[in-house]
Amino acid sequence: MTHAIPVETLVIVGGGTAGWMAAAAASRFLDDGRRTIVLVESEEIGTVGVGEATIPPILNFNAKLGIAEADFVRATQATFKLGIEFANWGNVGERYMHPFGSIGRDLEGVAFHQIWSKFREQAGIGPIADFSMACVAAKAGKFAPTASDPRSPLSQLGYAYHFDAGLYARFLRGYAEDNGVIRHEGRIERVEQDGESGFVTAVVLSDGRRIAGDLFVDCSGFRSLLLGQTLSVSYHDWSQWLPCDSALAVPSQRTEPLLPYTRATAHGAGWQWRIPLQHRTGNGHVYCSAFMDDGEAERLLLANLDGAPLAQPRKIGFTAGVRDRLWEKNVIALGLSGGFIEPLESTSIHLIQTGISKLLWLFPDKRCTATERDEYNRLMREQFDYIRDFIVLHYKATARGDTPFWLQMRDMPIPDSLARKIDLFREKGRILRYDHDLFDIPSWVAVMLGQGIVPAGHDAVADALDDERVIAALRTLSSHYTEQAQRMPAHADYIVRFCAAPAQAVAV
């Protein structure tokens, strides 16, 4: 019988959001008093740092670390996010919201969207967004935390954050170092491997320091220093479905009102993000270089800012896809070193969080057995595949044909897994959701309906309900959301009162 030998030294290669999230979590859950946790980063190497918008699971990550929400919001110049508004994705001029939280309330076991679909053309029913607490509050510019009382409309509200990714990394660095993580500053010159197993044994810095370890977490960004360059794990290119390969990022002045949602506006060959923070607004233009050159992309970005730019746009190149394996030998990749899906649904930081949680669950001994590696790789590839399909849906489900880019996206073949979802929804509004699918039924419903995929019918189970009672209940339900939103504070007022960063705090 082979006895397990515990990992004594965990080495995290690279800082930024991925590195310091990993370090913070490791310091909280893996420090047994004997294990050493080390992070190596170089200030000479910049980070991408555009992942300033998140989705609700980030609340769980911070909570598990014991981080108080108000402290986090102040430290990272954060604001609250109730969802994402999509402009020009179905047709130019159209808008819809992908809200966080639930939509409506199921009645007698019948999914709400099926009930709404049956009665949507009745007088006084209104669009499905009227039945989302997050949508109604976002439209009014209001915010309040989720309520625990299931009778309150606020119990159906979900939220996440917009924050400065650089400040978040700094915040987590303080947390991790306070918990004993050792940071080494320096550029990695070479990587050493065991001659027999191929396991990484150490990284050597340019000044000759040798940082040895038993398990390595690769957070080196697009360079993928350990997983890609050293272990030669190949990259699975998804450009046939997600051809955007460039982004320009630029901060601009904060503008009023302070919106509690992200905005994604489609342009001729891609889309532009708008992320409101307490001290500024984050902006960027994701585009396909085959259809738009850098100069035109920059002109469009700057012409569509809500406030004056605070810097020159910064170019980022990428290829959408994922490495064939995220864990190889004794190296686990987190963040950009393992794969990249454009941040249309703010999933980049979530994929880091997911990778960390699954690593904690499958944390190995020094052998790094195939059983643990294979399960990790299976679960992570599922996550990437599910998110890929959800992002591709936004491009495929468009009526636009005004540019060559949108014509190509509208007519492109798509993964079979996504095609099945669309067909089922188009028929009778059914949602095919897999066990570990990140996006729940309300998310798929919001995007499908928002971009014009309207079911031809509804599930027959909705016909078992009393029509008059259901219509009356729908009208009452939507009025409850409106009344609740009227009682909520404005987004900016809530922040000033409870969690404003020092430069933003004023008397109220």
Secondary structure, 3 states (H helix, E strand, C coil): CCCCCCCCEEEEECCHHHHHHHHHHHHHHCCCCCCEEEEEECCCCCCCCCCCECCCHHHHHHHHCCCCHHHHHHHHCCEEECEEEEECCCCCCCEEEEECECCCCCECCECHHHHHHHHCCCCCCCCHHHHCHHHHHHHHCECCCCCCCCCCHHHHECCEEECCHHHHHHHHHHHHHHCCCEEEECCEEEEEECCCCCCEEEEEECCCCEEECCEEEECCHHHCHHHHHHCCCCEEECCCCCCCCEEEEEEECCCCCCCCCEEEEEECCEEEEEEECCCCEEEEEEECCCCCCHHHHHHHHHHCCCCCECCCCEEEECCCEEECCCEECCEEECHHHCEECCHHHCCHHHHHHHHHHHHHHCCCCCCCCHHHHHHHHHHHHHHHHHHHHHHHHHHHCCCCCCCHHHHHHHHCCCCHHHHHHHHHHHHHCCCCCCCCCCCCHHHHHHHHHHCCCCCCCCCHHHHHCCHHHHHHHHHHHHHHHHHHHHHCCEHHHHHHHHCCCCCCCCCC
